[in-house]
């Protein structure tokens, strides 16, 4: 049950991050966006992934539980894309000055 709840949490974030990314791309602005927040979330996903790899119980059953990491890696990648787009938007703003 705990794994199901974890997956539901990760999937909820997994749906939210691409929506945020789309909004960030369209806005071409960094207003209202916190780079520190993105890096903190990115670090959090890295910690979550690391916790899976050092959890002996999880690794013992990795063959049947690998899919949990897929959600973590997907979110990590999309948050990374948000960070990249942040810097793109920052560049757009600086050129507009």
Secondary structure as UniProt FT lines:
FT   HELIX           2..27
FT   TURN            31..32
FT   HELIX           35..54
FT   HELIX           56..60
FT   HELIX           62..65
FT   HELIX           67..96
//
